[in-house]
Amino acid sequence: MSTARHLVRHVVPPVLGLALALLLVHPLGADPAPLVPVLPDTGSPAAPPTTHVEAGGTVVVSIPAVAFTESVTVRAGRIHTPVLVNASEPAGTARIVGLAGCSAPASPGVVAWLDCAYPGTGRVTVAVTLVDGRRFTHTVAPTIA
């Protein structure tokens, strides 16, 4: 069998198949899929996280002032949940609404942990009040572990 015929029978079909697969997965001229960070629902009045690409390929991400976990866990009668204040925001105080004495300082860029005795099983509201007066909340039914 000649070399040219060998190339046509054994090399060209896989190359054409790969090219077709690439066109189906990412058609020419298609806009690239936006990069969207996976962040928990902050329940805050702040705008949701957004992402866009500026000219020159620079990715710009806007992140909320306060981030909460999607779920809160109660283990051995204690509620344990993290809260994060964006590094560009002022400090604040994190607390569980309705639980006296359940608060922690929330410094920018540092995870604040709320770890308190929790007597109930109802919905829980985690609140963060920044020193400038803005308040962010997240209400969720806790998972009992």
Buried (B, 14 or more C-beta within 10 A) or exposed (E): EEEEEEEEEEEEEEEEEEEEEEEEEEEEEEEEEEEEEEBBEBBBEBEEBEEEEEEEEEEEEEBBBBBBBEEBEBEEEEBBBBBBBBEEBBBBBBBBEEBEEBBBEBBBEEEBEBEBEBEEEEEBBBBBBBEEEBEBBBEBEBEEE
